[in-house]
Amino acid sequence: MSGARVKKAPTIVEIAHELGVSPSTVSRAFTAPRLLKPETVERIRAAAAERGYVPNVHARALSTGVPRTIGLIVPDIANPFFPPMIRAAQRTAEETGHTVLIADTDGDVEREKRTIERLTAQSESLIIASSRLPSAQLCELTARRRVLFINRDEPETARILVSSRDALGQCMARLLELGHERFVYVGGPEGSWSDGERRGIVEESLAGSGATLESMRIPSGTYADTMAAADQILAGSPTAVVAFDDVIAHAVIDLLHDRGVSVPGAVSVVGCDDTVALTTQPPLTSIALKVADAARLAVRTVVEGQVSEMLTPQRIALQGELVERATVAAVG
């Protein structure tokens, strides 16, 4: 008994010939669609689907010896800032036939170094978010590997910064306008580029204003440790607290409530990241950051060009937006 003949799937050359384009154009429609016109990508993919063509995602791995994977390293996967980044990176990578390998370093420098070594052997390129490595090691790393940094502003590297500078400056001007004179900045993990930027803009905004500023740090960045630091945060009787991120801001609101201090009646609170702002009571004024946009751009950047080439140094800063809600008010 003879079985039905299985129809052979067309090759990339056959698809290209039928559509009157080059094989490389067909390949780009699947691996680097942003290099082509949207209508070209749509025409090629539709024709490929109709004819049963499936792009060979293993071909490049066979020729380079490296699988079509991207290593994404973050310092704290449990922090609400990072899941939107991971999700956007994964979805963008899928569009180009890549897979994202995710690793969490827990903010530990030695673990980050080990993770980089491990993922380098498994990935075409690395995207490292909020790296804690010393500058000298970063320079050495980018000289030997295809690496892009998110939220680490190291000269002569490829980096994308999710910046709160403009929006936080606007927020500080608003707080001063509302009559605030005693400020506390509650910072996050030591060595964080984001913390340095946010602390810097708070200091710059208050310089020459006559307002006072107390700065402190919650090294772990956790809700629990922020709650435990209540006495230190409230020691100077602040009228406004600016937090490194929404997790810390959430804890500040709750510790103020526990002490019977009204928010924003007695103390205004501002967060940054806009990740949990709608779950606080009252809803938190925060800086909405373009985290997903940064992840998408990072993936598109690392998948273009030759795998054997290092990335061209460049600095891209994506500015956030102030979202005013219910935790900021004029001094009573």
Contacts in CASP RR format, 6 or more apart in sequence:
PFRMAT RR
TARGET T0000
AUTHOR 0000-0000-0000
METHOD contacts of the structure
MODEL  1
MSGARVKKAPTIVEIAHELGVSPSTVSRAFTAPRLLKPETVERIRAAAAE
RGYVPNVHARALSTGVPRTIGLIVPDIANPFFPPMIRAAQRTAEETGHTV
LIADTDGDVEREKRTIERLTAQSESLIIASSRLPSAQLCELTARRRVLFI
NRDEPETARILVSSRDALGQCMARLLELGHERFVYVGGPEGSWSDGERRG
IVEESLAGSGATLESMRIPSGTYADTMAAADQILAGSPTAVVAFDDVIAH
AVIDLLHDRGVSVPGAVSVVGCDDTVALTTQPPLTSIALKVADAARLAVR
TVVEGQVSEMLTPQRIALQGELVERATVAAVG
9 51 0 8 1.000
9 52 0 8 1.000
9 53 0 8 1.000
9 54 0 8 1.000
10 18 0 8 1.000
10 51 0 8 1.000
10 52 0 8 1.000
10 53 0 8 1.000
11 53 0 8 1.000
12 23 0 8 1.000
12 26 0 8 1.000
12 27 0 8 1.000
12 53 0 8 1.000
12 55 0 8 1.000
12 56 0 8 1.000
13 23 0 8 1.000
15 26 0 8 1.000
15 44 0 8 1.000
15 47 0 8 1.000
15 48 0 8 1.000
15 51 0 8 1.000
15 53 0 8 1.000
16 22 0 8 1.000
16 23 0 8 1.000
16 25 0 8 1.000
16 26 0 8 1.000
18 47 0 8 1.000
18 51 0 8 1.000
19 26 0 8 1.000
19 43 0 8 1.000
19 44 0 8 1.000
19 47 0 8 1.000
21 40 0 8 1.000
21 44 0 8 1.000
25 36 0 8 1.000
25 40 0 8 1.000
25 44 0 8 1.000
26 44 0 8 1.000
26 48 0 8 1.000
27 55 0 8 1.000
28 35 0 8 1.000
28 36 0 8 1.000
29 36 0 8 1.000
29 40 0 8 1.000
29 41 0 8 1.000
29 44 0 8 1.000
29 45 0 8 1.000
29 48 0 8 1.000
30 45 0 8 1.000
30 55 0 8 1.000
30 96 0 8 1.000
30 97 0 8 1.000
31 55 0 8 1.000
31 60 0 8 1.000
31 96 0 8 1.000
31 97 0 8 1.000
31 303 0 8 1.000
32 96 0 8 1.000
32 303 0 8 1.000
32 304 0 8 1.000
33 41 0 8 1.000
33 95 0 8 1.000
33 96 0 8 1.000
34 300 0 8 1.000
35 304 0 8 1.000
47 53 0 8 1.000
48 54 0 8 1.000
48 55 0 8 1.000
55 97 0 8 1.000
57 68 0 8 1.000
57 97 0 8 1.000
58 68 0 8 1.000
60 68 0 8 1.000
60 307 0 8 1.000
61 67 0 8 1.000
61 68 0 8 1.000
64 124 0 8 1.000
64 307 0 8 1.000
64 308 0 8 1.000
66 123 0 8 1.000
66 124 0 8 1.000
66 307 0 8 1.000
67 99 0 8 1.000
67 122 0 8 1.000
67 123 0 8 1.000
67 124 0 8 1.000
68 97 0 8 1.000
68 98 0 8 1.000
68 99 0 8 1.000
68 124 0 8 1.000
69 98 0 8 1.000
69 99 0 8 1.000
69 100 0 8 1.000
69 101 0 8 1.000
69 122 0 8 1.000
69 123 0 8 1.000
69 124 0 8 1.000
70 89 0 8 1.000
70 93 0 8 1.000
70 98 0 8 1.000
70 99 0 8 1.000
70 100 0 8 1.000
70 101 0 8 1.000
70 123 0 8 1.000
70 124 0 8 1.000
70 125 0 8 1.000
70 126 0 8 1.000
70 127 0 8 1.000
70 299 0 8 1.000
70 302 0 8 1.000
70 303 0 8 1.000
71 100 0 8 1.000
71 101 0 8 1.000
71 102 0 8 1.000
71 103 0 8 1.000
71 119 0 8 1.000
71 122 0 8 1.000
71 123 0 8 1.000
71 125 0 8 1.000
71 126 0 8 1.000
71 127 0 8 1.000
72 85 0 8 1.000
72 86 0 8 1.000
72 89 0 8 1.000
72 100 0 8 1.000
72 101 0 8 1.000
72 102 0 8 1.000
72 103 0 8 1.000
72 126 0 8 1.000
72 127 0 8 1.000
72 129 0 8 1.000
73 102 0 8 1.000
73 103 0 8 1.000
73 104 0 8 1.000
73 105 0 8 1.000
73 112 0 8 1.000
73 115 0 8 1.000
73 116 0 8 1.000
73 119 0 8 1.000
73 126 0 8 1.000
73 127 0 8 1.000
73 128 0 8 1.000
73 129 0 8 1.000
73 131 0 8 1.000
74 82 0 8 1.000
74 85 0 8 1.000
74 86 0 8 1.000
74 102 0 8 1.000
74 103 0 8 1.000
74 104 0 8 1.000
74 105 0 8 1.000
74 129 0 8 1.000
74 130 0 8 1.000
75 104 0 8 1.000
75 105 0 8 1.000
75 106 0 8 1.000
75 107 0 8 1.000
75 112 0 8 1.000
75 129 0 8 1.000
75 130 0 8 1.000
75 132 0 8 1.000
75 189 0 8 1.000
76 82 0 8 1.000
76 104 0 8 1.000
76 106 0 8 1.000
76 107 0 8 1.000
77 83 0 8 1.000
77 86 0 8 1.000
77 102 0 8 1.000
77 104 0 8 1.000
79 245 0 8 1.000
79 247 0 8 1.000
80 246 0 8 1.000
80 247 0 8 1.000
80 273 0 8 1.000
80 275 0 8 1.000
80 276 0 8 1.000
81 245 0 8 1.000
81 273 0 8 1.000
81 275 0 8 1.000
81 289 0 8 1.000
81 291 0 8 1.000
82 129 0 8 1.000
84 275 0 8 1.000
84 291 0 8 1.000
84 292 0 8 1.000
84 295 0 8 1.000
85 129 0 8 1.000
85 150 0 8 1.000
85 291 0 8 1.000
85 292 0 8 1.000
85 294 0 8 1.000
85 295 0 8 1.000
86 100 0 8 1.000
86 102 0 8 1.000
86 295 0 8 1.000
87 292 0 8 1.000
87 295 0 8 1.000
88 291 0 8 1.000
88 292 0 8 1.000
88 293 0 8 1.000
88 295 0 8 1.000
88 296 0 8 1.000
89 100 0 8 1.000
89 127 0 8 1.000
89 295 0 8 1.000
89 296 0 8 1.000
89 298 0 8 1.000
89 299 0 8 1.000
90 100 0 8 1.000
92 295 0 8 1.000
92 296 0 8 1.000
92 299 0 8 1.000
92 300 0 8 1.000
93 99 0 8 1.000
93 100 0 8 1.000
93 299 0 8 1.000
93 303 0 8 1.000
96 299 0 8 1.000
96 300 0 8 1.000
96 303 0 8 1.000
98 124 0 8 1.000
98 299 0 8 1.000
98 303 0 8 1.000
100 299 0 8 1.000
101 119 0 8 1.000
101 122 0 8 1.000
101 123 0 8 1.000
103 115 0 8 1.000
103 118 0 8 1.000
103 119 0 8 1.000
105 111 0 8 1.000
105 112 0 8 1.000
105 115 0 8 1.000
105 132 0 8 1.000
107 132 0 8 1.000
107 189 0 8 1.000
108 132 0 8 1.000
109 132 0 8 1.000
109 133 0 8 1.000
109 134 0 8 1.000
112 128 0 8 1.000
112 131 0 8 1.000
112 132 0 8 1.000
112 133 0 8 1.000
113 133 0 8 1.000
113 137 0 8 1.000
116 126 0 8 1.000
116 128 0 8 1.000
116 141 0 8 1.000
116 145 0 8 1.000
119 126 0 8 1.000
120 126 0 8 1.000
120 145 0 8 1.000
124 146 0 8 1.000
124 302 0 8 1.000
124 303 0 8 1.000
124 307 0 8 1.000
125 145 0 8 1.000
125 146 0 8 1.000
125 147 0 8 1.000
125 148 0 8 1.000
125 302 0 8 1.000
125 303 0 8 1.000
125 307 0 8 1.000
125 311 0 8 1.000
126 145 0 8 1.000
126 146 0 8 1.000
126 147 0 8 1.000
126 148 0 8 1.000
126 302 0 8 1.000
127 147 0 8 1.000
127 148 0 8 1.000
127 149 0 8 1.000
127 150 0 8 1.000
127 295 0 8 1.000
127 298 0 8 1.000
127 299 0 8 1.000
127 302 0 8 1.000
128 147 0 8 1.000
128 148 0 8 1.000
128 149 0 8 1.000
128 150 0 8 1.000
128 152 0 8 1.000
129 149 0 8 1.000
129 150 0 8 1.000
129 151 0 8 1.000
130 150 0 8 1.000
130 151 0 8 1.000
130 152 0 8 1.000
130 192 0 8 1.000
130 193 0 8 1.000
130 194 0 8 1.000
131 138 0 8 1.000
131 149 0 8 1.000
131 152 0 8 1.000
132 189 0 8 1.000
132 191 0 8 1.000
132 192 0 8 1.000
133 141 0 8 1.000
135 154 0 8 1.000
138 149 0 8 1.000
138 152 0 8 1.000
138 154 0 8 1.000
138 157 0 8 1.000
139 154 0 8 1.000
139 156 0 8 1.000
139 157 0 8 1.000
141 147 0 8 1.000
142 156 0 8 1.000
142 157 0 8 1.000
142 158 0 8 1.000
142 310 0 8 1.000
142 311 0 8 1.000
143 310 0 8 1.000
145 310 0 8 1.000
146 302 0 8 1.000
146 307 0 8 1.000
146 309 0 8 1.000
146 310 0 8 1.000
146 311 0 8 1.000
147 157 0 8 1.000
147 158 0 8 1.000
147 311 0 8 1.000
148 157 0 8 1.000
148 158 0 8 1.000
148 159 0 8 1.000
148 160 0 8 1.000
148 298 0 8 1.000
148 301 0 8 1.000
148 302 0 8 1.000
148 311 0 8 1.000
149 157 0 8 1.000
149 158 0 8 1.000
149 159 0 8 1.000
149 160 0 8 1.000
150 159 0 8 1.000
150 160 0 8 1.000
150 161 0 8 1.000
150 162 0 8 1.000
150 294 0 8 1.000
150 295 0 8 1.000
150 298 0 8 1.000
151 160 0 8 1.000
151 161 0 8 1.000
151 162 0 8 1.000
151 192 0 8 1.000
151 193 0 8 1.000
151 194 0 8 1.000
152 159 0 8 1.000
152 193 0 8 1.000
153 159 0 8 1.000
153 161 0 8 1.000
153 193 0 8 1.000
153 315 0 8 1.000
155 313 0 8 1.000
156 313 0 8 1.000
157 311 0 8 1.000
157 313 0 8 1.000
158 301 0 8 1.000
158 311 0 8 1.000
158 312 0 8 1.000
158 313 0 8 1.000
158 314 0 8 1.000
159 314 0 8 1.000
159 315 0 8 1.000
159 316 0 8 1.000
160 294 0 8 1.000
160 297 0 8 1.000
160 298 0 8 1.000
160 301 0 8 1.000
160 316 0 8 1.000
160 317 0 8 1.000
160 318 0 8 1.000
161 193 0 8 1.000
161 294 0 8 1.000
161 315 0 8 1.000
161 316 0 8 1.000
161 317 0 8 1.000
161 318 0 8 1.000
162 194 0 8 1.000
162 289 0 8 1.000
162 290 0 8 1.000
162 291 0 8 1.000
162 294 0 8 1.000
162 318 0 8 1.000
162 320 0 8 1.000
163 197 0 8 1.000
163 289 0 8 1.000
163 317 0 8 1.000
163 318 0 8 1.000
163 319 0 8 1.000
163 320 0 8 1.000
164 194 0 8 1.000
164 197 0 8 1.000
164 198 0 8 1.000
164 201 0 8 1.000
164 272 0 8 1.000
164 287 0 8 1.000
164 289 0 8 1.000
164 319 0 8 1.000
164 320 0 8 1.000
165 197 0 8 1.000
165 201 0 8 1.000
165 317 0 8 1.000
165 319 0 8 1.000
166 319 0 8 1.000
166 320 0 8 1.000
167 287 0 8 1.000
167 288 0 8 1.000
167 319 0 8 1.000
167 320 0 8 1.000
167 321 0 8 1.000
167 322 0 8 1.000
168 198 0 8 1.000
168 201 0 8 1.000
168 202 0 8 1.000
168 205 0 8 1.000
168 242 0 8 1.000
168 272 0 8 1.000
168 287 0 8 1.000
168 322 0 8 1.000
169 201 0 8 1.000
169 205 0 8 1.000
170 322 0 8 1.000
171 242 0 8 1.000
171 270 0 8 1.000
171 285 0 8 1.000
171 287 0 8 1.000
171 322 0 8 1.000
171 328 0 8 1.000
172 201 0 8 1.000
172 202 0 8 1.000
172 205 0 8 1.000
172 206 0 8 1.000
172 242 0 8 1.000
173 205 0 8 1.000
174 322 0 8 1.000
174 324 0 8 1.000
174 328 0 8 1.000
175 183 0 8 1.000
175 240 0 8 1.000
175 268 0 8 1.000
175 270 0 8 1.000
175 328 0 8 1.000
176 205 0 8 1.000
176 206 0 8 1.000
176 209 0 8 1.000
176 211 0 8 1.000
178 268 0 8 1.000
178 328 0 8 1.000
178 329 0 8 1.000
178 330 0 8 1.000
178 331 0 8 1.000
179 239 0 8 1.000
179 330 0 8 1.000
179 331 0 8 1.000
180 211 0 8 1.000
180 239 0 8 1.000
180 240 0 8 1.000
180 268 0 8 1.000
180 331 0 8 1.000
181 210 0 8 1.000
181 211 0 8 1.000
181 212 0 8 1.000
181 239 0 8 1.000
181 331 0 8 1.000
182 211 0 8 1.000
182 212 0 8 1.000
182 236 0 8 1.000
182 237 0 8 1.000
182 238 0 8 1.000
182 239 0 8 1.000
182 240 0 8 1.000
183 202 0 8 1.000
183 206 0 8 1.000
183 211 0 8 1.000
183 212 0 8 1.000
183 213 0 8 1.000
183 214 0 8 1.000
183 238 0 8 1.000
183 239 0 8 1.000
183 240 0 8 1.000
183 241 0 8 1.000
183 242 0 8 1.000
184 213 0 8 1.000
184 214 0 8 1.000
184 215 0 8 1.000
184 216 0 8 1.000
184 233 0 8 1.000
184 236 0 8 1.000
184 238 0 8 1.000
184 240 0 8 1.000
184 241 0 8 1.000
184 242 0 8 1.000
185 198 0 8 1.000
185 199 0 8 1.000
185 202 0 8 1.000
185 203 0 8 1.000
185 213 0 8 1.000
185 214 0 8 1.000
185 215 0 8 1.000
185 216 0 8 1.000
185 241 0 8 1.000
185 242 0 8 1.000
185 243 0 8 1.000
185 244 0 8 1.000
186 216 0 8 1.000
186 217 0 8 1.000
186 218 0 8 1.000
186 226 0 8 1.000
186 229 0 8 1.000
186 233 0 8 1.000
186 241 0 8 1.000
186 242 0 8 1.000
186 243 0 8 1.000
186 244 0 8 1.000
186 248 0 8 1.000
186 252 0 8 1.000
187 195 0 8 1.000
187 198 0 8 1.000
187 199 0 8 1.000
187 215 0 8 1.000
187 216 0 8 1.000
187 217 0 8 1.000
187 218 0 8 1.000
187 221 0 8 1.000
187 243 0 8 1.000
187 244 0 8 1.000
187 248 0 8 1.000
188 195 0 8 1.000
188 217 0 8 1.000
188 218 0 8 1.000
188 219 0 8 1.000
188 221 0 8 1.000
188 244 0 8 1.000
188 245 0 8 1.000
188 248 0 8 1.000
189 195 0 8 1.000
189 219 0 8 1.000
189 220 0 8 1.000
189 221 0 8 1.000
190 217 0 8 1.000
190 219 0 8 1.000
192 244 0 8 1.000
194 244 0 8 1.000
194 272 0 8 1.000
195 217 0 8 1.000
195 244 0 8 1.000
198 242 0 8 1.000
198 244 0 8 1.000
198 272 0 8 1.000
199 215 0 8 1.000
202 213 0 8 1.000
202 215 0 8 1.000
202 242 0 8 1.000
203 213 0 8 1.000
203 215 0 8 1.000
206 213 0 8 1.000
214 235 0 8 1.000
214 236 0 8 1.000
214 238 0 8 1.000
216 229 0 8 1.000
216 232 0 8 1.000
216 233 0 8 1.000
218 225 0 8 1.000
218 226 0 8 1.000
218 229 0 8 1.000
218 244 0 8 1.000
218 248 0 8 1.000
219 225 0 8 1.000
221 244 0 8 1.000
221 245 0 8 1.000
221 247 0 8 1.000
221 248 0 8 1.000
222 247 0 8 1.000
223 247 0 8 1.000
223 248 0 8 1.000
223 250 0 8 1.000
223 251 0 8 1.000
224 251 0 8 1.000
226 233 0 8 1.000
226 247 0 8 1.000
226 248 0 8 1.000
226 251 0 8 1.000
226 252 0 8 1.000
226 255 0 8 1.000
227 251 0 8 1.000
227 254 0 8 1.000
227 255 0 8 1.000
230 255 0 8 1.000
230 258 0 8 1.000
230 259 0 8 1.000
233 241 0 8 1.000
233 252 0 8 1.000
233 255 0 8 1.000
234 255 0 8 1.000
234 256 0 8 1.000
234 259 0 8 1.000
234 261 0 8 1.000
238 267 0 8 1.000
239 266 0 8 1.000
239 267 0 8 1.000
239 268 0 8 1.000
239 331 0 8 1.000
240 267 0 8 1.000
240 268 0 8 1.000
240 269 0 8 1.000
240 270 0 8 1.000
240 328 0 8 1.000
241 249 0 8 1.000
241 252 0 8 1.000
241 267 0 8 1.000
241 268 0 8 1.000
241 269 0 8 1.000
241 270 0 8 1.000
242 270 0 8 1.000
242 271 0 8 1.000
242 272 0 8 1.000
243 249 0 8 1.000
243 252 0 8 1.000
243 269 0 8 1.000
243 270 0 8 1.000
243 271 0 8 1.000
243 272 0 8 1.000
244 271 0 8 1.000
244 272 0 8 1.000
245 271 0 8 1.000
245 272 0 8 1.000
245 273 0 8 1.000
245 275 0 8 1.000
246 271 0 8 1.000
246 272 0 8 1.000
246 273 0 8 1.000
246 274 0 8 1.000
246 275 0 8 1.000
246 276 0 8 1.000
246 277 0 8 1.000
246 280 0 8 1.000
246 284 0 8 1.000
246 286 0 8 1.000
247 275 0 8 1.000
247 276 0 8 1.000
248 271 0 8 1.000
249 269 0 8 1.000
249 270 0 8 1.000
249 271 0 8 1.000
249 272 0 8 1.000
249 280 0 8 1.000
249 284 0 8 1.000
249 286 0 8 1.000
249 327 0 8 1.000
250 276 0 8 1.000
250 279 0 8 1.000
250 280 0 8 1.000
250 284 0 8 1.000
252 269 0 8 1.000
253 263 0 8 1.000
253 269 0 8 1.000
253 280 0 8 1.000
253 281 0 8 1.000
253 282 0 8 1.000
253 284 0 8 1.000
253 327 0 8 1.000
256 262 0 8 1.000
256 263 0 8 1.000
256 266 0 8 1.000
256 267 0 8 1.000
256 269 0 8 1.000
257 263 0 8 1.000
257 281 0 8 1.000
261 267 0 8 1.000
263 269 0 8 1.000
263 282 0 8 1.000
263 327 0 8 1.000
264 282 0 8 1.000
264 326 0 8 1.000
264 327 0 8 1.000
264 328 0 8 1.000
264 329 0 8 1.000
265 329 0 8 1.000
265 332 0 8 1.000
268 285 0 8 1.000
268 327 0 8 1.000
268 328 0 8 1.000
268 329 0 8 1.000
269 284 0 8 1.000
269 285 0 8 1.000
269 327 0 8 1.000
269 328 0 8 1.000
270 284 0 8 1.000
270 285 0 8 1.000
270 286 0 8 1.000
270 287 0 8 1.000
270 327 0 8 1.000
270 328 0 8 1.000
271 277 0 8 1.000
271 284 0 8 1.000
271 285 0 8 1.000
271 286 0 8 1.000
271 287 0 8 1.000
272 286 0 8 1.000
272 287 0 8 1.000
272 289 0 8 1.000
273 286 0 8 1.000
273 287 0 8 1.000
273 288 0 8 1.000
273 289 0 8 1.000
273 291 0 8 1.000
274 286 0 8 1.000
274 287 0 8 1.000
274 288 0 8 1.000
274 289 0 8 1.000
274 323 0 8 1.000
276 284 0 8 1.000
277 283 0 8 1.000
277 284 0 8 1.000
277 285 0 8 1.000
277 286 0 8 1.000
277 323 0 8 1.000
277 325 0 8 1.000
278 284 0 8 1.000
280 327 0 8 1.000
282 325 0 8 1.000
282 326 0 8 1.000
282 327 0 8 1.000
283 325 0 8 1.000
283 326 0 8 1.000
283 327 0 8 1.000
284 325 0 8 1.000
284 326 0 8 1.000
284 327 0 8 1.000
285 322 0 8 1.000
285 323 0 8 1.000
285 324 0 8 1.000
285 325 0 8 1.000
285 326 0 8 1.000
285 327 0 8 1.000
285 328 0 8 1.000
286 323 0 8 1.000
286 325 0 8 1.000
287 320 0 8 1.000
287 321 0 8 1.000
287 322 0 8 1.000
287 323 0 8 1.000
288 320 0 8 1.000
288 321 0 8 1.000
288 322 0 8 1.000
288 323 0 8 1.000
289 318 0 8 1.000
289 320 0 8 1.000
290 318 0 8 1.000
290 319 0 8 1.000
290 320 0 8 1.000
293 318 0 8 1.000
294 318 0 8 1.000
297 316 0 8 1.000
297 318 0 8 1.000
301 311 0 8 1.000
302 311 0 8 1.000
END
